[in-house]
């Protein structure tokens, strides 16, 4: 069963940095606005790590 966005968001908020990256890069079925909302809970100073993971670097 696919998780509801609110469940994904709650898990994301409470996750460690590495877990946030894993959740963000493996989430499926989210809208652009939902991905943007998750980003609002991501520490900006580590955005380069998320970008590298998204781009498969």
Buried (B, 14 or more C-beta within 10 A) or exposed (E): EEBEBEEBBEBBEEBEEEEBBBBBEEBEEBEEEBEEBBBEEBEEEEEEBBEEBEEEE
